[in-house]
Amino acid sequence: MPSLQVDLPLRLDPDTKKNLARELGSIYAEVMQVRTDIITISIHDLGPGGVWRCGDDEPSPAGLVMCDVRAGRSTETRGLLARRIVQACARASGLEERHLKVEFTQHSGDEMFHPHLGGFNEDWRPGEGGGMG
């Protein structure tokens, strides 16, 4: 953790996925004040008909980003992160921003294991800067 899972109703080439992962990782590190080497991003390009937004009329193609993060960030910080993620995903996918959604699941630090960093994370605390996720 942190982990971002991006589900899109289209196909992306590997370079576009890599560039999107780089951009999302950079956005996450900046907004959440963490190191990039703990961020994992999966991009699921599910193809046409893969993700839908339901409404009063017919469902419409949509995108979904699931963010698993350490608990403790303010609503404002998570809101800024969500807005920037939506903008990046809209640019990469061509979807309108209103057709993208970001959901957060918050965890304690001991629910994240990073072998390359020696084990479990710590709980997030304000002002930790470049700490883990």
DOVEXMI-963518 format. One line per 10 residues: for each residue x, y, z of N, C-alpha, C, CB. Coordinates in steps of 0.05 Angstrom, whole numbers, plus 5000, padded with zeros to 4 digits. Glycine has a CB too. Layout:
# residues N
X Y Z X Y Z X Y Z X Y Z; ...
This chain:
# residues 133
5016 4977 5000 5000 5000 5000 5017 5024 5000 4981 5000 5023; 5012 5044 4988 4986 5049 4975 4983 5034 4949 4983 5079 4970; 4958 5029 4942 4952 5015 4917 4930 5030 4903 4944 4986 4922; 4934 5033 4877 4913 5045 4860 4906 5025 4839 4922 5072 4847; 4880 5019 4836 4871 5000 4816 4853 5016 4797 4855 4976 4828; 4860 5018 4772 4846 5033 4752 4831 5014 4733 4865 5052 4736; 4805 5016 4732 4788 5000 4713 4777 5019 4692 4766 4985 4729; 4782 5012 4666 4774 5029 4644 4759 5013 4623 4798 5044 4631; 4739 5025 4609 4724 5010 4589 4736 5012 4561 4695 5021 4589; 4762 5008 4559 4776 5011 4533 4802 4996 4535 4781 5041 4527
4817 4996 4513 4844 4983 4512 4865 5005 4510 4845 4963 4488; 4887 5001 4525 4909 5019 4525 4934 5004 4518 4913 5034 4551; 4952 5016 4502 4977 5003 4496 4996 5004 4520 4991 5016 4471; 5016 4987 4522 5034 4986 4545 5047 5012 4551 5055 4965 4541; 5056 5028 4531 5069 5053 4537 5049 5073 4550 5080 5065 4511; 5024 5073 4541 5004 5091 4553 4999 5083 4582 4978 5090 4537; 4998 5057 4587 4994 5047 4614 5018 5055 4632 4991 5016 4615; 5042 5052 4622 5066 5059 4637 5067 5089 4643 5091 5051 4621; 5060 5105 4623 5059 5134 4627 5038 5142 4647 5054 5149 4601; 5015 5129 4646 4993 5135 4665 5002 5126 4693 4967 5120 4657
5014 5103 4696 5024 5094 4722 5045 5114 4733 5037 5066 4720; 5063 5123 4716 5083 5143 4725 5070 5168 4735 5103 5149 4702; 5050 5178 4719 5036 5203 4727 5020 5199 4753 5018 5212 4704; 5006 5177 4755 4990 5172 4779 5009 5169 4804 4973 5147 4776; 5031 5155 4800 5050 5152 4822 5062 5178 4831 5072 5133 4813; 5068 5195 4812 5079 5222 4818 5058 5239 4833 5088 5236 4792; 5033 5238 4823 5012 5253 4836 5008 5243 4864 4985 5250 4820; 5007 5217 4868 5002 5205 4894 5025 5214 4913 5000 5175 4893; 5050 5210 4904 5072 5217 4921 5072 5246 4930 5099 5211 4907; 5065 5264 4911 5065 5293 4917 5043 5300 4937 5062 5309 4892
5018 5291 4931 4995 5299 4947 4996 5286 4975 4969 5291 4933; 5003 5260 4975 5003 5245 5001 5030 5246 5015 4995 5216 4995; 5050 5259 5003 5076 5263 5015 5089 5236 5023 5074 5280 5040; 5093 5219 5003 5106 5193 5008 5126 5189 4986 5085 5170 5008; 5142 5168 4990 5162 5159 4969 5147 5143 4948 5184 5142 4982; 5157 5146 4923 5144 5132 4901 5149 5102 4902 5154 5143 4875; 5170 5092 4915 5176 5064 4914 5158 5046 4930 5204 5059 4924; 5137 5057 4942 5118 5041 4957 5090 5041 4943 5115 5051 4985; 5088 5054 4921 5063 5057 4907 5060 5035 4885 5060 5085 4893; 5038 5021 4886 5032 5001 4866 5007 5009 4851 5029 4973 4879
5009 5007 4824 4986 5015 4807 4980 4993 4788 4992 5042 4792; 4955 4984 4787 4947 4965 4767 4926 4979 4749 4934 4939 4781; 4930 4974 4723 4912 4987 4703 4899 4964 4689 4928 5005 4684; 4873 4962 4692 4856 4942 4679 4841 4955 4656 4836 4929 4700; 4851 4951 4633 4836 4961 4609 4818 4938 4600 4856 4969 4586; 4793 4940 4609 4774 4919 4606 4760 4918 4579 4753 4921 4627; 4766 4937 4563 4754 4938 4536 4726 4949 4536 4753 4910 4524; 4715 4955 4513 4688 4966 4511 4668 4948 4526 4679 4968 4481; 4651 4961 4542 4631 4947 4558 4642 4937 4584 4620 4925 4542; 4666 4943 4591 4679 4932 4615 4671 4946 4641 4708 4933 4612
4664 4972 4640 4657 4987 4664 4634 5005 4657 4682 5004 4675; 4614 5006 4674 4589 5021 4668 4582 5039 4692 4566 5003 4661; 4570 5062 4687 4558 5079 4707 4528 5078 4702 4568 5109 4705; 4513 5069 4723 4484 5067 4721 4472 5094 4727 4474 5045 4740; 4448 5098 4716 4434 5123 4720 4404 5119 4715 4445 5145 4703; 4390 5142 4712 4362 5140 4706 4356 5129 4679 4349 5168 4709; 4374 5134 4660 4371 5124 4633 4388 5099 4629 4379 5146 4612; 4399 5095 4606 4416 5072 4601 4443 5076 4615 4420 5069 4570; 4456 5054 4623 4483 5056 4634 4502 5068 4613 4493 5028 4643; 4522 5082 4622 4542 5094 4603 4570 5084 4611 4540 5125 4604
4588 5083 4591 4616 5075 4597 4628 5093 4619 4633 5075 4572; 4643 5081 4637 4655 5096 4659 4681 5084 4667 4636 5097 4683; 4695 5098 4685 4720 5088 4696 4719 5088 4726 4744 5104 4686; 4734 5071 4739 4734 5069 4768 4763 5066 4777 4717 5045 4778; 4770 5082 4798 4796 5080 4810 4792 5074 4840 4813 5107 4806; 4803 5052 4848 4803 5044 4877 4829 5051 4889 4796 5013 4880; 4829 5066 4910 4854 5075 4924 4854 5063 4952 4856 5106 4926; 4873 5045 4957 4877 5034 4984 4900 5050 4996 4884 5003 4983; 4894 5064 5018 4913 5083 5030 4914 5079 5061 4906 5112 5024; 4935 5089 5073 4936 5090 5102 4916 5110 5112 4964 5096 5113
4902 5103 5134 4882 5121 5146 4896 5146 5157 4866 5106 5168; 4881 5168 5159 4891 5191 5173 4892 5216 5156 4917 5186 5183; 4891 5214 5129 4891 5238 5113 4865 5253 5115 4898 5232 5083; 4866 5279 5113 4841 5295 5114 4824 5291 5089 4848 5325 5117; 4799 5298 5091 4781 5297 5069 4791 5315 5046 4753 5305 5077; 4803 5338 5054 4813 5357 5034 4836 5344 5018 4822 5383 5048; 4854 5331 5032 4877 5318 5019 4868 5296 5000 4897 5307 5040; 4850 5279 5010 4839 5258 4993 4824 5269 4969 4822 5239 5009; 4809 5291 4974 4795 5304 4952 4813 5315 4930 4778 5327 4963; 4835 5327 4939 4855 5337 4919 4867 5314 4904 4878 5353 4934
4874 5293 4918 4885 5269 4904 4865 5258 4884 4892 5247 4924; 4840 5256 4892 4819 5245 4874 4816 5262 4849 4792 5242 4889; 4815 5289 4853 4811 5307 4830 4835 5304 4810 4809 5336 4839; 4859 5302 4821 4882 5299 4803 4883 5272 4789 4908 5304 4819; 4875 5251 4803 4873 5225 4791 4853 5225 4769 4866 5203 4812; 4830 5236 4773 4809 5238 4753 4819 5253 4728 4784 5252 4764; 4833 5275 4732 4844 5290 4709 4864 5274 4693 4857 5316 4719; 4882 5260 4707 4902 5243 4693 4888 5220 4678 4922 5232 4713; 4869 5207 4690 4856 5185 4677 4839 5195 4653 4838 5170 4697; 4827 5218 4656 4811 5229 4634 4830 5235 4610 4797 5255 4642
4853 5246 4615 4872 5252 4593 4881 5226 4580 4896 5268 4604; 4887 5206 4595 4898 5181 4584 4876 5165 4569 4910 5164 4606; 4851 5166 4579 4830 5149 4568 4812 5162 4548 4814 5138 4591; 4810 5189 4549 4791 5203 4533 4763 5204 4545 4789 5190 4506; 4759 5192 4568 4733 5193 4582 4729 5221 4593 4731 5172 4604; 4705 5230 4595 4699 5255 4608 4703 5251 4638 4670 5265 4602; 4713 5272 4651 4718 5270 4680 4693 5261 4695 4727 5297 4691; 4670 5270 4687 4645 5263 4701 4639 5233 4700 4622 5279 4691; 4652 5219 4682 4648 5190 4679 4669 5173 4694 4648 5182 4649; 4685 5187 4711 4705 5173 4727 4698 5175 4756 4733 5184 4721
4705 5156 4772 4699 5155 4800 4723 5145 4816 4674 5137 4806; 4729 5157 4839 4750 5148 4856 4739 5140 4883 4772 5171 4860; 4746 5116 4892 4737 5106 4918 4762 5101 4936 4720 5081 4916; 4760 5108 4961 4782 5104 4980 4775 5082 5000 4789 5130 4995; 4794 5065 5006 4793 5047 5028 4817 5053 5046 4792 5016 5019; 4812 5058 5071 4834 5066 5089 4841 5043 5108 4826 5091 5105; 4868 5041 5112 4878 5018 5128 4898 5029 5148 4892 4998 5109; 4903 5013 5169 4925 5018 5188 4951 5009 5174 4920 5004 5215; 4973 5020 5184 4999 5014 5171 5006 4984 5172 5020 5029 5185; 4997 4970 5193 5005 4942 5195 4988 4924 5176 5002 4932 5223
4972 4936 5159 4958 4920 5138 4973 4922 5111 4929 4930 5135; 4997 4933 5111 5013 4937 5087 5041 4925 5092 5015 4967 5079; 5048 4906 5075 5074 4892 5078 5091 4898 5054 5071 4862 5082; 5115 4909 5058 5133 4917 5036 5159 4901 5040 5138 4948 5036; 5162 4878 5027 5187 4863 5030 5212 4879 5024 5186 4838 5013; 5211 4896 5003 5235 4911 4995 5242 4933 5016 5231 4924 4968; 5224 4938 5034 5229 4958 5055 5232 4946 5083 5207 4980 5055; 5231 4919 5084 5236 4906 5109 5211 4898 5125 5251 4923 5126; 5187 4901 5114 5164 4891 5129 5140 4909 5129 5172 4884 5156; 5126 4908 5152 5101 4924 5154 5106 4954 5155 5086 4915 5179
5087 4968 5146 5087 4997 5147 5080 5007 5175 5068 5009 5126; 5082 5033 5179 5073 5045 5204 5048 5061 5199 5096 5064 5215; 5033 5067 5220 5010 5084 5216 5018 5112 5206 4994 5087 5243; 5002 5124 5190 5008 5151 5179 5005 5171 5202 4990 5157 5156; 5022 5191 5200 5020 5214 5219 5027 5239 5204 5039 5210 5243; 5014 5261 5210 5018 5286 5196 5048 5294 5197 5001 5309 5208; 5057 5305 5175 5084 5316 5173 5106 5295 5170 5089 5331 5197; 5099 5270 5163 5120 5250 5161 5135 5253 5135 5108 5222 5163; 5125 5268 5116 5139 5273 5091 5143 5249 5075 5166 5285 5097; 5168 5241 5070 5174 5219 5051 5172 5192 5063 5201 5223 5041
5155 5187 5082 5151 5161 5094 5137 5141 5076 5136 5163 5120; 5130 5118 5086 5117 5098 5070 5087 5104 5069 5122 5070 5082; 5074 5099 5046 5046 5101 5039 5027 5112 5057 5037 5077 5032
